[in-house]
Every structure is written in structure tokens, then in C-alpha cells.
Amino acid sequence: MKKLFFGIGALLLFLQPQHSSANEEEISEECKQMVDETKAEYINLVNNDVLASFDLLEKKSENSLIFFTASDLWKNEMLTGKNETLESLKKLMSGKYRGEKRLYFLNHDPRRGYILYKDINNNNIMLTVKKEAHEWILVDKKVKEGKAIVLQTAKCNDQHFMQKMFDNLYP
């Protein structure tokens, strides 16, 4: 009987998850900021490449170009509730892409939009969409070869762990 209790106790001990604060990786605020800045720079480079391939980069600087991201549409839906028009636009804005998928309006015309993005094969895509009564429809699709955007990721983990080590050595 002792062997049975010992065996069950040992089994429970091995199956119990180990919790340790030493295993948790806390990232410093400085590191988080570096990662956010790198991400923003990457998104900016990707979007500038897409805009340049369709000759829209100069319109961006003229302020005749406004855009919404996919997350902007999701936030809008949270405020206004679901509707058919937004649902059709969300379908067009979903999928795999690099950077951000953006819905642009030229000259502030809300009836015709352009969804621009870089696909996962580094092709720059421009979808022309038109607003009908209760939905957005795809009118045209243009694909151009884009540049592969490579950006070194923020490497702050080494610095973070070194600082943690020194903090533990010299409290």
C-alpha cells in the first residue's frame, strides 16, 4: 500500500506544472519602445514602396490621400455595430500581407477607394473598390513587383538579460 501511495505521490509531483518567476521574461519599457519603433519603420517602408509602385507617393505628400487601416475598420464596427457595407469592406481588407493593408481615398472621394498592400511574395497590390448601395465591390486589381523590405529587428533581449544579471549581482 505504501508503494502505491508513493507511486501516486511521485506521479502527481511530476505532473504538477512548475511555476517560477525566474522563467518569466519581462521586457523593459525601453525594449518595448525599440520594438514599436522598428515595427512602425517597417510599416512605413512597406507602404512607401507600395505607394511608389503605383505613383501615389507624391499624392501622399500633397495631402490629397487619406487612409484607413484594417484595425480602423474593426474599431469603427465596435462603435457603430455591424452593417453590410462594413462587412463587405472587411472581407476585402482581410488576408495575408506584409506591413499594413490600407484603404485609401483620393481627393476625399468616399465612393471609390483603393486598397493597397504588399502580399507575402513581395508583390504590390492595388484593388480598386467602389461603394454601391449596401456594399463595396471589387472593380479592378493591379499587381506590380515590389521590393523585399528587410529591416533588422530590435535586439534588446541581450541588453535586457545583462542588466537583469547585474541587478541580481549588485542589488
ZAGU-842612 format. One line per 10 residues: number of its first residue (from 0); their letters; for each residue x, y, z negated of N, C-alpha, C. Coordinates in nm, 3 decimals. Layout:
BEGIN
NUM> A> X,Y,Z,X,Y,Z,X,Y,Z | ...
END
This chain:
BEGIN
0> MKKLFFGIGA> 0.082,-0.119,0.000,0.000,0.000,0.000,0.087,0.126,0.000 | 0.199,0.119,-0.079,0.289,0.233,-0.082,0.345,0.262,0.056 | 0.376,0.156,0.130,0.433,0.173,0.264,0.332,0.240,0.357 | 0.205,0.205,0.343,0.100,0.265,0.425,0.087,0.414,0.396 | 0.082,0.451,0.268,0.074,0.594,0.232,0.200,0.670,0.276 | 0.314,0.606,0.260,0.439,0.669,0.302,0.440,0.690,0.454 | 0.394,0.590,0.528,0.388,0.599,0.675,0.292,0.708,0.720 | 0.174,0.716,0.659,0.076,0.820,0.694,0.131,0.958,0.658 | 0.193,0.969,0.540,0.252,1.097,0.498,0.361,1.142,0.593 | 0.448,1.050,0.635,0.556,1.083,0.729,0.498,1.125,0.864
10> LLLFLQPQHS> 0.395,1.054,0.908,0.331,1.088,1.035,0.270,1.228,1.031 | 0.200,1.260,0.923,0.141,1.394,0.909,0.248,1.502,0.904 | 0.360,1.472,0.839,0.469,1.569,0.830,0.526,1.599,0.967 | 0.541,1.497,1.051,0.596,1.517,1.185,0.497,1.582,1.280 | 0.369,1.558,1.261,0.268,1.614,1.350,0.229,1.756,1.313 | 0.260,1.798,1.192,0.225,1.934,1.148,0.312,2.035,1.222 | 0.251,2.137,1.283,0.330,2.237,1.355,0.418,2.316,1.258 | 0.538,2.343,1.302,0.633,2.418,1.221,0.616,2.566,1.248 | 0.598,2.644,1.144,0.583,2.788,1.159,0.706,2.854,1.101 | 0.766,2.941,1.179,0.884,3.010,1.131,0.889,3.147,1.194
20> SANEEEISEE> 0.914,3.246,1.113,0.925,3.381,1.168,1.055,3.397,1.244 | 1.151,3.306,1.225,1.278,3.314,1.296,1.259,3.284,1.444 | 1.157,3.205,1.478,1.133,3.171,1.618,1.061,3.282,1.694 | 0.998,3.373,1.624,0.925,3.480,1.690,1.022,3.582,1.746 | 1.000,3.619,1.869,1.084,3.719,1.933,1.010,3.851,1.932 | 1.058,3.943,1.854,0.999,4.076,1.852,1.081,4.164,1.945 | 1.014,4.228,2.035,1.082,4.316,2.130,1.071,4.458,2.078 | 1.182,4.528,2.083,1.184,4.664,2.031,1.102,4.756,2.121 | 1.063,4.869,2.066,0.987,4.968,2.144,1.071,5.018,2.261 | 1.201,5.033,2.238,1.291,5.078,2.345,1.293,4.977,2.460
30> CKQMVDETKA> 1.294,4.849,2.424,1.293,4.743,2.525,1.161,4.744,2.602 | 1.049,4.758,2.530,0.918,4.765,2.596,0.912,4.882,2.693 | 0.969,4.994,2.651,0.969,5.113,2.736,1.054,5.089,2.861 | 1.169,5.022,2.846,1.253,4.990,2.961,1.179,4.901,3.060 | 1.108,4.802,3.009,1.032,4.710,3.094,0.921,4.786,3.167 | 0.849,4.872,3.096,0.742,4.951,3.158,0.795,5.044,3.266 | 0.910,5.107,3.240,0.970,5.197,3.339,1.014,5.120,3.463 | 1.073,5.002,3.443,1.116,4.920,3.556,0.996,4.876,3.639 | 0.888,4.837,3.572,0.765,4.795,3.642,0.708,4.911,3.723 | 0.702,5.030,3.663,0.650,5.147,3.733,0.736,5.182,3.854
40> EYINLVNNDV> 0.867,5.170,3.840,0.957,5.199,3.952,0.936,5.099,4.065 | 0.919,4.971,4.030,0.896,4.867,4.130,0.766,4.894,4.205 | 0.659,4.924,4.132,0.530,4.952,4.195,0.541,5.072,4.288 | 0.613,5.175,4.246,0.631,5.294,4.328,0.707,5.261,4.456 | 0.815,5.183,4.447,0.893,5.145,4.566,0.809,5.062,4.662 | 0.732,4.968,4.609,0.647,4.883,4.694,0.543,4.968,4.766 | 0.475,5.055,4.692,0.369,5.137,4.753,0.425,5.236,4.854 | 0.542,5.292,4.828,0.603,5.383,4.926,0.641,5.309,5.054 | 0.687,5.183,5.043,0.718,5.104,5.162,0.592,5.077,5.243 | 0.483,5.043,5.175,0.356,5.015,5.244,0.305,5.142,5.312
50> LASFDLLEKK> 0.305,5.253,5.240,0.258,5.380,5.298,0.344,5.421,5.417 | 0.476,5.405,5.406,0.566,5.444,5.515,0.544,5.361,5.640 | 0.513,5.233,5.624,0.494,5.147,5.741,0.368,5.184,5.819 | 0.274,5.252,5.754,0.152,5.295,5.823,0.148,5.448,5.839 | 0.264,5.512,5.828,0.279,5.657,5.845,0.185,5.736,5.755 | 0.169,5.693,5.632,0.082,5.764,5.538,0.160,5.830,5.425 | 0.294,5.815,5.426,0.374,5.869,5.316,0.367,6.021,5.311 | 0.365,6.086,5.429,0.357,6.233,5.429,0.220,6.282,5.382 | 0.115,6.203,5.405,-0.018,6.242,5.358,-0.025,6.237,5.205 | 0.054,6.146,5.147,0.060,6.137,5.001,0.113,6.267,4.943
60> SENSLIFFTA> 0.215,6.323,5.007,0.273,6.447,4.955,0.185,6.568,4.985 | 0.097,6.558,5.084,0.006,6.669,5.117,-0.118,6.672,5.027 | -0.132,6.576,4.940,-0.247,6.564,4.850,-0.379,6.542,4.924 | -0.373,6.489,5.046,-0.497,6.456,5.117,-0.528,6.307,5.103 | -0.459,6.242,5.012,-0.472,6.099,4.991,-0.496,6.073,4.843 | -0.610,6.012,4.812,-0.635,5.973,4.673,-0.654,5.821,4.670 | -0.625,5.760,4.556,-0.635,5.614,4.549,-0.691,5.568,4.416 | -0.741,5.443,4.421,-0.786,5.371,4.303,-0.719,5.234,4.304 | -0.678,5.187,4.189,-0.621,5.053,4.179,-0.733,4.954,4.148 | -0.700,4.826,4.157,-0.798,4.722,4.122,-0.841,4.737,3.977
70> SDLWKNEMLT> -0.747,4.769,3.889,-0.784,4.784,3.747,-0.875,4.905,3.726 | -0.860,5.009,3.809,-0.952,5.123,3.801,-1.095,5.079,3.831 | -1.110,4.991,3.929,-1.244,4.941,3.964,-1.303,4.857,3.851 | -1.218,4.775,3.787,-1.266,4.692,3.677,-1.310,4.782,3.561 | -1.233,4.886,3.533,-1.268,4.979,3.425,-1.399,5.051,3.457 | -1.416,5.091,3.583,-1.538,5.159,3.625,-1.659,5.068,3.606 | -1.641,4.941,3.636,-1.751,4.846,3.620,-1.789,4.832,3.473 | -1.691,4.839,3.385,-1.721,4.830,3.241,-1.809,4.948,3.198 | -1.785,5.064,3.257,-1.862,5.183,3.220,-2.000,5.188,3.285 | -2.007,5.147,3.412,-2.131,5.163,3.487,-2.215,5.036,3.497
80> GKNETLESLK> -2.154,4.922,3.470,-2.226,4.796,3.485,-2.207,4.741,3.626 | -2.245,4.616,3.645,-2.227,4.552,3.775,-2.324,4.609,3.876 | -2.273,4.622,4.000,-2.362,4.655,4.111,-2.305,4.593,4.238 | -2.388,4.578,4.339,-2.349,4.510,4.462,-2.234,4.579,4.532 | -2.234,4.710,4.532,-2.131,4.786,4.602,-1.994,4.758,4.541 | -1.986,4.765,4.409,-1.858,4.739,4.343,-1.815,4.593,4.358 | -1.910,4.501,4.354,-1.877,4.359,4.369,-1.814,4.332,4.505 | -1.868,4.390,4.611,-1.811,4.368,4.744,-1.672,4.429,4.754 | -1.649,4.539,4.688,-1.518,4.604,4.688,-1.419,4.523,4.605 | -1.465,4.468,4.493,-1.378,4.386,4.409,-1.330,4.262,4.484
90> KLMSGKYRGE> -1.417,4.203,4.566,-1.378,4.086,4.645,-1.266,4.123,4.742 | -1.277,4.241,4.803,-1.173,4.286,4.896,-1.043,4.320,4.823 | -1.052,4.360,4.699,-0.934,4.401,4.622,-0.867,4.285,4.549 | -0.928,4.167,4.548,-0.869,4.055,4.476,-0.771,3.980,4.567 | -0.695,3.890,4.509,-0.600,3.811,4.585,-0.459,3.827,4.532 | -0.363,3.767,4.603,-0.222,3.772,4.562,-0.152,3.884,4.637 | -0.071,3.958,4.565,0.002,4.069,4.625,0.118,4.108,4.535 | 0.207,4.189,4.589,0.320,4.242,4.512,0.288,4.387,4.475 | 0.329,4.428,4.359,0.303,4.566,4.317,0.158,4.584,4.280 | 0.092,4.678,4.346,-0.050,4.706,4.321,-0.124,4.709,4.453
100> KRLYFLNHDP> -0.247,4.662,4.450,-0.337,4.676,4.564,-0.414,4.805,4.538 | -0.412,4.895,4.636,-0.476,5.025,4.616,-0.577,5.055,4.726 | -0.686,5.117,4.685,-0.789,5.164,4.776,-0.767,5.314,4.796 | -0.731,5.353,4.918,-0.703,5.493,4.949,-0.819,5.555,5.025 | -0.840,5.683,5.001,-0.935,5.763,5.077,-0.859,5.880,5.137 | -0.871,5.897,5.271,-0.806,6.008,5.340,-0.900,6.127,5.346 | -0.846,6.244,5.325,-0.922,6.369,5.334,-1.048,6.365,5.248 | -1.043,6.291,5.139,-1.152,6.285,5.041,-1.285,6.237,5.101 | -1.278,6.149,5.203,-1.398,6.093,5.264,-1.433,5.961,5.193 | -1.540,5.957,5.113,-1.572,5.837,5.036,-1.643,5.727,5.114
110> RRGYILYKDI> -1.669,5.747,5.242,-1.741,5.646,5.321,-1.648,5.547,5.389 | -1.521,5.586,5.408,-1.422,5.500,5.474,-1.298,5.495,5.387 | -1.254,5.373,5.359,-1.136,5.356,5.275,-1.035,5.264,5.340 | -0.916,5.264,5.282,-0.806,5.183,5.332,-0.743,5.111,5.213 | -0.749,4.980,5.216,-0.686,4.901,5.111,-0.547,4.865,5.159 | -0.447,4.916,5.088,-0.308,4.892,5.126,-0.238,4.811,5.019 | -0.158,4.714,5.064,-0.083,4.631,4.971,0.026,4.555,5.044 | 0.116,4.496,4.967,0.222,4.410,5.019,0.187,4.268,4.977 | 0.177,4.178,5.074,0.144,4.040,5.037,0.267,3.969,4.982 | 0.251,3.844,4.939,0.362,3.774,4.874,0.474,3.736,4.972
120> NNNNIMLTVK> 0.449,3.750,5.103,0.552,3.726,5.204,0.618,3.856,5.250 | 0.596,3.964,5.177,0.651,4.097,5.203,0.596,4.162,5.329 | 0.480,4.119,5.377,0.413,4.188,5.487,0.330,4.301,5.428 | 0.331,4.415,5.495,0.249,4.528,5.452,0.114,4.518,5.523 | 0.008,4.526,5.445,-0.128,4.505,5.496,-0.209,4.632,5.477 | -0.287,4.667,5.580,-0.384,4.776,5.568,-0.520,4.724,5.613 | -0.614,4.721,5.520,-0.751,4.683,5.551,-0.833,4.811,5.560 | -0.903,4.830,5.670,-0.993,4.944,5.682,-1.132,4.896,5.641 | -1.191,4.965,5.544,-1.323,4.926,5.493,-1.419,5.044,5.508 | -1.546,5.009,5.526,-1.649,5.111,5.545,-1.763,5.083,5.449
130> KEAHEWILVD> -1.816,5.188,5.391,-1.926,5.173,5.296,-2.059,5.173,5.372 | -2.132,5.063,5.356,-2.266,5.051,5.412,-2.365,5.083,5.300 | -2.490,5.052,5.319,-2.593,5.086,5.221,-2.562,5.033,5.081 | -2.534,4.903,5.069,-2.512,4.844,4.937,-2.385,4.762,4.927 | -2.294,4.777,5.023,-2.169,4.701,5.018,-2.061,4.764,5.104 | -1.938,4.722,5.077,-1.824,4.762,5.157,-1.795,4.648,5.254 | -1.774,4.681,5.382,-1.744,4.578,5.480,-1.605,4.602,5.539 | -1.540,4.493,5.576,-1.408,4.500,5.638,-1.425,4.533,5.785 | -1.361,4.641,5.830,-1.372,4.685,5.969,-1.250,4.642,6.050 | -1.130,4.651,5.990,-1.007,4.624,6.063,-0.899,4.578,5.966
140> KKVKEGKAIV> -0.806,4.499,6.018,-0.691,4.454,5.938,-0.565,4.470,6.021 | -0.466,4.542,5.966,-0.338,4.559,6.033,-0.229,4.502,5.944 | -0.135,4.431,6.007,-0.024,4.371,5.934,0.106,4.419,5.997 | 0.197,4.467,5.913,0.330,4.508,5.960,0.434,4.446,5.869 | 0.550,4.419,5.928,0.658,4.361,5.848,0.708,4.465,5.748 | 0.720,4.424,5.625,0.767,4.515,5.520,0.904,4.477,5.470 | 0.959,4.563,5.389,1.090,4.539,5.328,1.070,4.454,5.202 | 1.169,4.370,5.176,1.169,4.296,5.049,1.223,4.391,4.943 | 1.142,4.424,4.848,1.182,4.517,4.741,1.240,4.434,4.627 | 1.366,4.460,4.597,1.434,4.390,4.488,1.478,4.495,4.387
150> LQTAKCNDQH> 1.445,4.470,4.264,1.480,4.563,4.157,1.530,4.481,4.040 | 1.644,4.521,3.985,1.695,4.448,3.869,1.601,4.466,3.752 | 1.568,4.356,3.690,1.479,4.365,3.575,1.553,4.420,3.455 | 1.480,4.480,3.367,1.538,4.536,3.245,1.590,4.422,3.158 | 1.717,4.429,3.124,1.779,4.324,3.042,1.804,4.380,2.903 | 1.704,4.380,2.824,1.721,4.436,2.690,1.719,4.329,2.583 | 1.696,4.204,2.620,1.691,4.097,2.520,1.825,4.076,2.452 | 1.936,4.079,2.530,2.068,4.060,2.471,2.097,4.168,2.368 | 2.070,4.292,2.405,2.091,4.404,2.314,2.003,4.387,2.190 | 1.881,4.346,2.211,1.787,4.328,2.101,1.836,4.222,2.003
160> FMQKMFDNLY> 1.883,4.107,2.056,1.929,4.000,1.968,2.059,4.036,1.897 | 2.147,4.110,1.964,2.271,4.155,1.899,2.236,4.247,1.783 | 2.142,4.339,1.805,2.102,4.431,1.699,2.041,4.354,1.582 | 1.961,4.254,1.614,1.899,4.173,1.509,2.005,4.099,1.428 | 2.109,4.049,1.499,2.216,3.978,1.431,2.290,4.072,1.336 | 2.323,4.194,1.383,2.392,4.291,1.297,2.304,4.333,1.180 | 2.175,4.346,1.205,2.083,4.381,1.096,2.082,4.273,0.989 | 2.092,4.147,1.031,2.094,4.037,0.935,2.228,4.027,0.862 | 2.338,4.063,0.931,2.470,4.058,0.867,2.489,4.170,0.766 | 2.441,4.288,0.804,2.459,4.406,0.719,2.324,4.469,0.686
170> P> 2.250,4.408,0.594,2.116,4.459,0.565,2.114,4.594,0.498
END
